[in-house]
Amino acid sequence: MADEKYMTSAEVMDYLRVRKNTLLKFRRLGLPFVKIARKVVYRRSDVDAFMEAHLVTPIRLPAAVRKQKTKRRR
């Protein structure tokens, strides 16, 4: 735990390439953080685990299904 990397909010925003409002949304969704007085820090392992837990892998539809969907739109 002593070698655990802690990041400030600014560092997490830069690391994830998100704005402050998005980071606050992630906190509401369960991103763990440590608050000492008014300073907020995040463990890098927690940030990585949070992103991994919210990973969405899109499915690729078979070509026949994709063609049906495009026909309906016309």
N, C-alpha and C positions, 0 to 999 in steps of 0.2 A: 504494500500500500504506500510505502514511502516513495517509491519510484513512479507512482501514479501521476499522470499528466493532467493538470487542472487548467481550464481555459476560461477566460473572461467572456462576457457576452459578446463583445466586439470580436474576439478571436473565433468564437463559434459561428457568428454571422459570416465572417470571412471564410471560414473552413467549409461551411455549407452553402455559401453564396446566397444567403437569404437576408431579408430586411428584418428590422427589429420586430415588427408586427407578426411576421411569420415565426420568429423565434418564440415570442410570447404565446402564439397559438400552439406551438409544439409543447410548451410547458403545460398548457391547459390539457393537452392530449396525453400527458404523462412523462414528458422528458424530465428526468431527475436533475435536481440542482441543489447546491449547498448555499445557504444564505448566512453570512456572518455579518452582523450589524446591517449595513446597507449594501454590502458587497455580495454579488452573486457570482458563483463560479460553477463550472460544469466539469465532470470527469470526462475525458475524451472517450474512455471505454463505454460510458453511459450514452454519449452522443452516438457513437457507432452502433451500439446495440439498439437504440431507439430507431435509428434509420433502417437497420436491418429488419427490425420487427414490423416496420411499415412499408417494406418493399412490396411493390405490386409487379407481378410478372404477367404481362399481357399474353393472352392466348392467341394463336394464329388460327383463324378459321380456314377450313378447307376451301379451295378455289370455288367449288360449286356453290357453297353457301355465300361467299362473297359476291358472286355473280347475281344470285337471287336478291341480295340486299340492294345492289345497285339498280336492278331492274325496277324495284318497288319505288325508288326515289323519283324516277322519271315520270 
